[in-house]
Amino acid sequence: MSTFASQDRSPTPLKQRRAVFAGAVRDCAAHLDRVLDNLGRFAALYDDSAFVIAVSDSTDSSFSILTQWLRAGRQGKVIDLGCLADQTPSRTARIAIARNTCLAEIHSTSLSKFDHLIVADFDDVLAPYVPAEDFAAAANWLEERPERAAVFANSAPRYYDIWSLRHETWCPGDCWHAIWGRHPKASFESAKIREVYSRQIAIPSSMPPIRVRSAFGGLGIYKMQFTFGARYCGTDGFNREVAEHVAFNEAIGLKGGQLYVYPSLVVQAPTEHLYRVSEFTLRWRLAMFGVRMHERWSRLWRTLVEAE
C-alpha cells in the first residue's frame, strides 16, 4: 500500500471513465517510486487505466523499474527506443519522437477508445505527493463542457514551464527564441529575466482556470477525442529547438479544443528551471528584485483570468 494513500481526502471517482497515462523517460530511476505512487493513485480513480511509456537514451534502471511496476497487475507497455542521440542530436526532437511513439501505440489499439490521455513527466516534477482529489477535481472540471480539451498543472513555488506556454499576454511567443535572437547589445541576463523569470509567477491555487493556447508543466489531462491527428514536434522550420508540446496543443486548439492551466492541481517546479540568485551579479539581482516586487504588489496573476 502507498505510504501516501491515507492522505487523500476521499477524492471523487471518475465514474465510467477510462484513462491512458503516457510519458517519455530518460534516466528517471531516482524519482520513479514516488512518481509512480502519484500516478497509481490517479489511475485508481478511473474504472480502467493503462500506461504507455517510452524510454530512450537512458543509462540507469528506468526501463526495468517501469517494466516490473507494470507487471504487478497493471495494463500497458514500456517501449524501449534505445539510443536516439546518435541519429537525432536535438534533445527536444528526441522527446517528440518518444511522445509520438506513445501516441501511435495508443491510437492504433483499443486504448484509443479510452476517455482521457494523461501526459506526465516522470522526473522530480511529480516526485512530491500530489493529492488525488486535486487531480480528480481537474479531470471532472474538464468533463463539464464538451469544448474543454485539456487541463494542465500549476506548479509551486512558481509556474515554471514558460517554454511550453502560449497565452496572449502572459507568453505570446517562444521565450527561448526571443533570448537566442536578442539584440546584439542586449545581455543574456537581461533577456532571460525579461523572457523567462518575469513570467514565472506564483499562481494562487484558489484561482479559476486560466485559458491558454499551450501549456504543460509536467502533467496534462486531455480528452482523448481531441488528440487524434495531433503530433509533437521538437524543432521548427529553421531547425531550432522548440518545446514539443506547443505543436500538439495548437493542433488541438485548431479543432476548437479549449486548454487551461488548472491552478489547484499543483506539482513541484524543478529548481533548475527557476531563478537562482547565484547565477547573477548584483546588478541583475537588483533587477530581479524589482520584478518580484512588481509582481507582488500589482498581483499580475489577476490579469490572466478571463470570464467564460
MIVEXNU-335563 format. One record per residue: residue in three letters; x, y negated, z of N, C-alpha, C in turn. Coordinates in steps of 0.02 Angstrom, whole numbers, padded with zeros to 5 digits, always signed. Example, Ala and Ser with C-alpha at 12.3 -4.5 7.8 and 13.67 -1.06 7.14 Angstrom:
BEGIN
ALA+00660+00284+00390+00615+00225+00390+00660+00165+00390/SER+00642+00112+00354+00684+00053+00357+00645-00002+00394/
END
This chain:
BEGIN
MET+00042+00060+00000+00000+00000+00000+00043-00062+00000/SER+00022-00114-00036+00059-00176-00038+00063-00208+00030/THR+00121-00236+00046+00128-00273+00109+00089-00337+00109/PHE+00066-00359+00050+00030-00422+00045-00046-00412+00041/ALA-00068-00350+00033-00138-00337+00018-00185-00368+00068/SER-00168-00366+00132-00212-00391+00183-00218-00466+00183/GLN-00175-00501+00146-00176-00573+00145-00230-00601+00098/ASP-00252-00562+00049-00304-00585+00004-00371-00590+00041/ARG-00406-00644+00029-00468-00657+00065-00527-00637+00022/SER-00540-00573+00016-00597-00546-00021-00608-00580-00087/PRO-00562-00573-00134-00571-00605-00199-00631-00577-00236/THR-00663-00618-00276-00721-00597-00315-00699-00551-00371/PRO-00723-00489-00373-00702-00443-00426-00724-00469-00495/LEU-00687-00451-00546-00705-00470-00615-00746-00412-00644/LYS-00808-00409-00624-00851-00352-00640-00861-00345-00715/GLN-00859-00282-00736-00870-00264-00806-00820-00299-00852/ARG-00761-00314-00826-00708-00344-00867-00648-00298-00868/ARG-00612-00299-00924-00551-00260-00931-00495-00306-00954/ALA-00435-00292-00932-00379-00337-00947-00316-00299-00965/VAL-00277-00328-01011-00211-00304-01028-00161-00356-01003/PHE-00111-00333-00967-00057-00375-00943+00004-00365-00988/ALA+00033-00419-01012+00089-00414-01059+00145-00461-01039/GLY+00206-00442-01058+00262-00485-01043+00326-00463-01077/ALA+00373-00510-01082+00439-00496-01109+00489-00497-01052/VAL+00531-00446-01048+00575-00437-00990+00648-00432-01012/ARG+00690-00469-00976+00762-00461-00982+00794-00471-00914/ASP+00827-00420-00888+00865-00424-00825+00823-00454-00768/CYS+00766-00424-00756+00721-00447-00703+00718-00400-00643/ALA+00762-00351-00640+00757-00298-00589+00754-00326-00518/ALA+00790-00379-00504+00793-00406-00436+00725-00432-00413/HIS+00680-00448-00459+00616-00478-00441+00556-00430-00452/LEU+00568-00374-00485+00511-00334-00509+00466-00307-00454/ASP+00493-00286-00398+00450-00260-00345+00396-00310-00325/ARG+00416-00372-00316+00369-00424-00294+00324-00447-00351/VAL+00351-00452-00411+00310-00470-00468+00256-00418-00480/LEU+00275-00355-00479+00228-00302-00492+00176-00296-00436/ASP+00195-00315-00375+00146-00317-00321+00091-00368-00337/ASN+00110-00427-00360+00061-00477-00380+00017-00452-00437/LEU+00049-00428-00490+00011-00407-00549-00033-00346-00533/GLY-00010-00302-00490-00051-00245-00471-00114-00265-00435/ARG-00108-00316-00392-00168-00341-00356-00215-00377-00404/PHE-00188-00413-00453-00231-00445-00503-00267-00392-00544/ALA-00231-00340-00564-00260-00287-00605-00316-00252-00568/ALA-00310-00245-00502-00361-00210-00463-00427-00247-00461/LEU-00428-00310-00482-00491-00348-00485-00535-00325-00543/TYR-00505-00295-00593-00541-00276-00654-00567-00205-00650/ASP-00618-00191-00690-00643-00123-00694-00592-00077-00726/ASP-00551-00104-00771-00500-00065-00803-00443-00112-00822/SER-00382-00086-00822-00324-00128-00838-00269-00086-00871/ALA-00226-00120-00907-00169-00087-00938-00111-00137-00942/PHE-00052-00111-00954+00009-00152-00957+00048-00134-01020/VAL+00068-00186-01057+00111-00177-01115+00169-00226-01107/ILE+00229-00198-01098+00287-00238-01080+00345-00222-01128/ALA+00377-00273-01154+00434-00264-01199+00498-00284-01163/VAL+00547-00240-01163+00612-00253-01132+00665-00259-01187/SER+00705-00312-01184+00759-00319-01233+00821-00349-01201/ASP+00879-00332-01228+00943-00363-01208+00954-00359-01133/SER+00929-00307-01102+00933-00301-01029+00991-00257-01009/THR+01028-00278-00959+01086-00238-00935+01075-00209-00866/ASP+01016-00222-00837+01002-00195-00770+00951-00138-00775/SER+00918-00122-00721+00873-00065-00718+00800-00084-00732/SER+00788-00140-00764+00719-00163-00776+00677-00110-00811/PHE+00704-00080-00864+00665-00031-00903+00644+00028-00860/SER+00690+00056-00822+00674+00115-00782+00626+00098-00726/ILE+00633+00040-00695+00587+00019-00641+00516+00013-00669/LEU+00509-00020-00726+00443-00030-00755+00413+00037-00778/THR+00454+00080-00807+00429+00145-00830+00404+00187-00772/GLN+00442+00189-00718+00421+00227-00659+00358+00198-00628/TRP+00352+00132-00628+00293+00099-00599+00230+00118-00639/LEU+00236+00118-00705+00178+00136-00746+00159+00209-00738/ARG+00208+00251-00728+00194+00322-00721+00156+00338-00657/ALA+00154+00292-00611+00119+00303-00547+00044+00289-00555/GLY+00013+00320-00605-00059+00317-00614-00084+00255-00650/ARG-00040+00220-00686-00062+00159-00722-00061+00171-00797/GLN-00104+00135-00832-00110+00141-00904-00065+00090-00938/GLY-00031+00111-00992+00008+00062-01028+00071+00090-01058/LYS+00116+00044-01076+00176+00063-01113+00231+00012-01101/VAL+00292+00037-01092+00351-00006-01089+00391+00008-01153/ILE+00402-00045-01192+00435-00039-01256+00507-00063-01250/ASP+00554-00019-01267+00625-00037-01264+00647-00062-01333/LEU+00661-00126-01338+00682-00156-01401+00758-00156-01410/GLY+00793-00130-01360+00865-00127-01364+00897-00196-01365/CYS+00951-00203-01402+00988-00266-01406+00966-00304-01469/LEU+00933-00360-01458+00912-00403-01514+00963-00458-01528/ALA+01006-00472-01480+01050-00530-01485+01097-00528-01545/ASP+01118-00468-01566+01165-00463-01622+01133-00487-01687/GLN+01069-00472-01697+01035-00491-01758+00998-00558-01751/THR+00981-00576-01688+00941-00637-01676+00975-00678-01621/PRO+01020-00723-01640+01057-00761-01589+01013-00807-01547/SER+00959-00833-01575+00916-00880-01539+00878-00845-01483/ARG+00885-00871-01422+00850-00842-01364+00775-00845-01372/THR+00749-00903-01393+00676-00910-01399+00649-00867-01456/ALA+00688-00856-01508+00666-00811-01562+00662-00740-01536/ARG+00709-00720-01494+00707-00652-01465+00646-00643-01420/ILE+00631-00694-01381+00572-00690-01337+00509-00684-01379/ALA+00507-00723-01434+00448-00720-01478+00440-00650-01508/ILE+00496-00619-01528+00493-00550-01554+00464-00503-01502/ALA+00487-00509-01440+00462-00465-01387+00388-00477-01374/ARG+00367-00539-01372+00296-00553-01360+00252-00530-01418/ASN+00275-00541-01479+00237-00519-01537+00234-00442-01542/THR+00286-00409-01518+00285-00336-01515+00229-00312-01468/CYS+00223-00345-01411+00169-00329-01364+00101-00342-01397/LEU+00094-00399-01430+00031-00415-01464+00013-00362-01515/ALA+00062-00342-01555+00049-00292-01608+00025-00226-01578/GLU+00056-00206-01522+00036-00144-01488-00036-00150-01462/ILE-00052-00207-01433-00118-00217-01404-00171-00222-01459/HIS-00159-00262-01510-00209-00274-01562-00220-00214-01607/SER-00173-00167-01608-00180-00109-01653-00208-00048-01617/THR-00226-00054-01554-00252+00002-01515-00318-00016-01483/SER-00345+00030-01445-00409+00018-01411-00404-00038-01359/LEU-00343-00057-01341-00334-00112-01293-00359-00178-01322/SER-00366-00181-01388-00390-00242-01420-00463-00257-01400/LYS-00498-00207-01375-00567-00217-01354-00574-00240-01282/PHE-00517-00247-01247-00519-00272-01179-00537-00346-01180/ASP-00559-00371-01123-00585-00440-01119-00531-00493-01112/HIS-00481-00479-01072-00429-00529-01057-00360-00504-01076/LEU-00319-00550-01099-00247-00538-01107-00212-00583-01057/ILE-00177-00552-01010-00140-00591-00960-00066-00588-00979/VAL-00038-00646-00995+00032-00651-01013+00070-00676-00952/ALA+00120-00638-00931+00156-00654-00870+00231-00651-00880/ASP+00266-00694-00844+00339-00687-00838+00354-00640-00780/PHE+00408-00603-00786+00425-00552-00736+00486-00572-00695/ASP+00502-00636-00695+00560-00659-00657+00537-00692-00592/ASP+00576-00739-00565+00561-00767-00500+00500-00811-00497/VAL+00471-00829-00555+00410-00870-00556+00354-00834-00519/LEU+00348-00769-00530+00294-00730-00499+00318-00686-00443/ALA+00377-00699-00418+00402-00659-00361+00368-00677-00295/PRO+00357-00741-00279+00320-00757-00217+00247-00735-00222/TYR+00219-00722-00164+00149-00699-00160+00101-00750-00190/VAL+00055-00725-00233+00002-00766-00262-00064-00733-00243/PRO-00109-00769-00209-00172-00739-00187-00214-00714-00246/ALA-00239-00653-00241-00282-00626-00293-00345-00666-00300/GLU-00368-00697-00246-00430-00737-00250-00420-00798-00295/ASP-00359-00826-00297-00345-00883-00340-00345-00861-00413/PHE-00316-00803-00426-00318-00776-00493-00390-00763-00515/ALA-00429-00732-00470-00499-00716-00487-00540-00779-00500/ALA-00528-00832-00462-00564-00894-00472-00549-00923-00541/ALA-00485-00921-00561-00466-00946-00626-00497-00905-00682/ALA-00495-00838-00676-00523-00795-00727-00598-00802-00733/ASN-00632-00808-00676-00704-00817-00677-00724-00885-00706/TRP-00685-00937-00691-00698-01003-00719-00690-01000-00795/LEU-00640-00964-00819-00629-00955-00890-00691-00926-00924/GLU-00725-00882-00891-00783-00847-00920-00847-00888-00919/GLU-00847-00944-00885-00909-00982-00876-00934-01015-00941/ARG-00888-01028-00988-00908-01060-01051-00874-01024-01109/PRO-00910-01013-01163-00882-00974-01219-00824-01007-01254/GLU-00820-01074-01253-00766-01109-01287-00700-01109-01248/ARG-00702-01091-01185-00640-01087-01146-00601-01026-01167/ALA-00539-01038-01189-00499-00984-01217-00444-00960-01170/ALA-00417-01004-01128-00361-00984-01086-00353-01033-01028/VAL-00327-01006-00973-00306-01047-00916-00235-01028-00897/PHE-00198-01078-00874-00128-01068-00856-00115-01090-00785/ALA-00064-01060-00754-00048-01075-00685-00017-01144-00677/ASN-00030-01174-00619+00007-01231-00593+00070-01203-00560/SER+00115-01246-00537+00173-01220-00501+00193-01268-00445/ALA+00225-01240-00395+00249-01277-00337+00325-01274-00335/PRO+00358-01328-00314+00329-01390-00288+00307-01438-00342/ARG+00323-01424-00406+00304-01467-00461+00287-01424-00522/TYR+00248-01453-00566+00236-01419-00630+00301-01422-00670/TYR+00328-01365-00688+00396-01364-00716+00400-01354-00791/ASP+00351-01319-00822+00360-01294-00890+00341-01347-00942/ILE+00381-01399-00947+00367-01454-00992+00379-01435-01065/TRP+00425-01389-01077+00440-01370-01147+00379-01337-01180/SER+00341-01298-01143+00282-01265-01172+00220-01310-01171/LEU+00226-01367-01141+00168-01411-01129+00155-01457-01189/ARG+00091-01463-01207+00069-01514-01254+00004-01545-01227/HIS+00006-01610-01220-00051-01649-01193-00044-01719-01222/GLU-00099-01751-01238-00097-01815-01274-00052-01867-01240/THR-00056-01871-01174-00016-01922-01139+00039-01892-01095/TRP+00026-01835-01066+00074-01804-01020+00137-01782-01057/CYS+00129-01747-01112+00186-01724-01152+00162-01710-01223/PRO+00160-01762-01266+00131-01753-01333+00175-01714-01381/GLY+00241-01711-01368+00286-01677-01414+00337-01633-01379/ASP+00386-01610-01417+00437-01565-01390+00489-01605-01351/CYS+00492-01592-01286+00536-01632-01243+00610-01622-01261/TRP+00630-01561-01278+00700-01548-01293+00720-01574-01361/HIS+00675-01575-01409+00691-01605-01473+00702-01680-01465/ALA+00664-01711-01420+00674-01782-01406+00742-01794-01373/ILE+00763-01748-01330+00828-01755-01298+00884-01744-01348/TRP+00879-01690-01387+00932-01675-01436+00936-01730-01490/GLY+00879-01760-01506+00878-01811-01559+00879-01882-01533/ARG+00901-01891-01471+00901-01958-01441+00948-02006-01479/HIS+00938-02070-01468+00981-02122-01499+01053-02110-01479/PRO+01101-02120-01525+01172-02107-01509+01197-02144-01447/LYS+01168-02201-01432+01191-02239-01374+01155-02219-01309/ALA+01105-02177-01315+01068-02155-01256+01104-02096-01224/SER+01107-02095-01159+01140-02040-01123+01095-01979-01117/PHE+01128-01921-01110+01090-01860-01097+01050-01865-01033/GLU+01080-01895-00981+01047-01901-00916+00982-01942-00921/SER+00986-01999-00955+00926-02041-00961+00872-02006-01000/ALA+00893-01970-01053+00844-01935-01095+00810-01878-01057/LYS+00849-01841-01017+00820-01785-00980+00773-01809-00925/ILE+00790-01865-00893+00745-01893-00842+00681-01916-00875/ARG+00687-01949-00931+00628-01976-00966+00584-01920-00994/GLU+00614-01871-01028+00576-01821-01065+00554-01762-01023/VAL+00592-01745-00971+00576-01685-00931+00557-01703-00860/TYR+00603-01730-00821+00593-01736-00749+00537-01785-00732/SER+00527-01838-00771+00473-01885-00756+00404-01853-00769/ARG+00403-01799-00808+00340-01765-00823+00327-01706-00777/GLN+00376-01687-00737+00368-01632-00690+00335-01659-00627/ILE+00271-01669-00630+00235-01700-00575+00207-01647-00528/ALA+00194-01668-00466+00163-01624-00417+00087-01629-00426/ILE+00056-01575-00448-00016-01575-00462-00052-01545-00402/PRO-00095-01583-00368-00131-01555-00311-00173-01495-00332/SER-00173-01443-00291-00210-01383-00307-00286-01395-00306/SER-00307-01451-00276-00379-01467-00272-00405-01500-00335/MET-00360-01517-00382-00382-01550-00444-00424-01503-00487/PRO-00470-01532-00526-00505-01491-00576-00458-01471-00632/PRO-00477-01423-00674-00434-01401-00728-00416-01458-00776/ILE-00356-01453-00804-00329-01504-00848-00327-01477-00920/ARG-00363-01509-00965-00364-01487-01035-00297-01502-01068/VAL-00269-01453-01103-00205-01460-01137-00211-01429-01207/ARG-00162-01445-01250-00157-01410-01315-00113-01348-01308/SER-00067-01350-01260-00024-01292-01248+00004-01297-01177/ALA+00017-01239-01148+00049-01235-01082+00068-01162-01072/PHE+00104-01148-01019+00116-01080-00997+00131-01079-00922/GLY+00193-01093-00904+00209-01095-00832+00213-01028-00799/GLY+00227-00975-00836+00239-00910-00806+00179-00864-00801/LEU+00118-00891-00811+00058-00849-00804+00000-00881-00843/GLY-00027-00844-00891-00084-00867-00929-00136-00812-00936/ILE-00200-00831-00930-00256-00785-00939-00293-00806-01002/TYR-00293-00763-01052-00326-00777-01116-00387-00732-01124/LYS-00439-00758-01157-00491-00715-01183-00462-00680-01244/MET-00466-00614-01245-00436-00576-01298-00460-00597-01367/GLN-00524-00613-01373-00552-00629-01439-00517-00688-01473/PHE-00488-00733-01434-00455-00791-01462-00383-00777-01485/THR-00357-00719-01466-00286-00706-01480-00273-00674-01548/PHE-00326-00650-01580-00316-00617-01645-00294-00669-01697/GLY-00241-00652-01733-00215-00697-01784-00165-00747-01759/ALA-00158-00754-01694-00109-00800-01665-00043-00763-01653/ARG+00012-00797-01663+00078-00767-01654+00125-00815-01619/TYR+00173-00787-01585+00225-00827-01553+00280-00843-01605/CYS+00310-00902-01597+00364-00922-01641+00416-00959-01601/GLY+00479-00938-01604+00531-00967-01562+00576-01018-01597/THR+00564-01030-01662+00603-01081-01698+00556-01120-01744/ASP+00576-01181-01762+00535-01221-01807+00563-01218-01878/GLY+00536-01261-01922+00557-01261-01991+00629-01283-02003/PHE+00659-01315-01952+00728-01336-01956+00774-01288-01919/ASN+00747-01230-01899+00784-01178-01862+00806-01202-01793/ARG+00769-01250-01766+00782-01272-01698+00741-01228-01650/GLU+00768-01215-01592+00730-01177-01543+00670-01217-01518/VAL+00614-01182-01510+00553-01212-01482+00526-01164-01429/ALA+00485-01189-01385+00450-01145-01338+00401-01101-01377/GLU+00410-01036-01371+00372-00990-01414+00297-00993-01402/HIS+00276-01017-01344+00204-01019-01328+00166-01071-01368/VAL+00201-01123-01392+00166-01178-01424+00129-01156-01487/ALA+00163-01119-01531+00131-01096-01593+00071-01051-01577/PHE+00079-01007-01528+00025-00961-01509-00035-01000-01484/ASN-00023-01048-01440-00078-01086-01410-00111-01132-01461/GLU-00071-01163-01504-00101-01209-01552-00142-01172-01604/ALA-00125-01110-01619-00166-01069-01664-00234-01055-01632/ILE-00234-01044-01567-00297-01034-01532-00338-01099-01532/GLY-00305-01156-01523-00340-01219-01525-00372-01233-01592/LEU-00339-01213-01646-00366-01223-01713-00430-01182-01724/LYS-00439-01130-01685-00500-01089-01688-00556-01119-01646/GLY-00542-01174-01611-00592-01204-01568-00586-01183-01495/GLY-00534-01144-01479-00525-01123-01410-00497-01180-01367/GLN-00523-01186-01308-00500-01238-01262-00453-01207-01210/LEU-00399-01243-01195-00348-01218-01149-00340-01267-01091/TYR-00326-01239-01032-00322-01279-00972-00267-01256-00925/VAL-00236-01303-00891-00197-01288-00832-00246-01286-00774/TYR-00243-01232-00734-00290-01222-00679-00253-01235-00613/PRO-00261-01294-00583-00217-01316-00528-00215-01272-00466/SER-00270-01237-00450-00270-01197-00388-00238-01128-00396/LEU-00219-01110-00456-00181-01049-00468-00108-01069-00471/VAL-00071-01055-00418-00004-01084-00410+00050-01029-00407/VAL+00100-01037-00450+00159-00994-00448+00218-01037-00425/GLN+00277-01007-00424+00337-01042-00398+00378-01069-00456/ALA+00393-01134-00454+00436-01163-00505+00508-01142-00494/PRO+00542-01116-00545+00613-01097-00537+00656-01159-00524/THR+00700-01155-00476+00740-01213-00458+00784-01236-00516/GLU+00805-01189-00560+00850-01209-00614+00815-01253-00666/HIS+00748-01255-00664+00711-01298-00711+00691-01365-00681/LEU+00705-01375-00617+00686-01436-00583+00745-01483-00575/TYR+00730-01546-00560+00781-01596-00547+00823-01575-00486/ARG+00890-01579-00495+00936-01564-00441+00984-01623-00433/VAL+00985-01650-00373+01025-01710-00359+01098-01700-00378/SER+01124-01641-00366+01196-01628-00377+01217-01636-00449/GLU+01171-01635-00497+01188-01640-00567+01196-01712-00591/PHE+01181-01761-00548+01179-01830-00570+01223-01875-00527/THR+01248-01927-00558+01285-01978-00521+01237-02023-00484/LEU+01263-02067-00441+01221-02111-00401+01174-02152-00444/ARG+01198-02176-00500+01155-02217-00543+01091-02181-00562/TRP+01098-02118-00583+01040-02081-00607+00999-02054-00548/ARG+01031-02044-00491+00992-02026-00431+00945-02082-00412/LEU+00969-02143-00416+00927-02201-00400+00871-02207-00452/ALA+00886-02195-00515+00835-02198-00567+00781-02145-00554/MET+00802-02085-00534+00755-02032-00521+00713-02047-00459/PHE+00744-02079-00410+00707-02100-00350+00651-02148-00370/GLY+00665-02194-00416+00614-02239-00440+00557-02203-00475/VAL+00575-02152-00515+00524-02113-00549+00477-02079-00499/ARG+00506-02050-00447+00466-02015-00397+00422-02064-00358/MET+00448-02122-00342+00408-02172-00306+00349-02195-00349/HIS+00361-02204-00413+00307-02224-00458+00253-02170-00460/GLU+00275-02107-00465+00227-02052-00466+00186-02050-00402/ARG+00221-02060-00346+00187-02054-00281+00134-02109-00272/TRP+00152-02170-00289+00105-02225-00274+00053-02235-00328/SER+00068-02216-00389+00018-02225-00443-00027-02164-00451/ARG-00006-02108-00419-00044-02045-00424-00059-02028-00497/LEU-00005-02018-00535-00010-02007-00607-00055-01948-00625/TRP-00058-01899-00581-00098-01840-00597-00171-01855-00607/ARG-00195-01911-00579-00266-01929-00587-00284-01943-00660/THR-00235-01966-00699-00249-01984-00768-00253-01924-00814/LEU-00238-01864-00790-00235-01805-00832-00302-01771-00841/VAL-00349-01786-00799-00413-01751-00800-00464-01791-00840/GLU-00496-01757-00886-00549-01788-00925-00614-01753-00909/ALA-00669-01789-00915-00734-01759-00900-00752-01708-00954/GLU-00779-01653-00932-00802-01602-00980-00875-01616-00999/
END
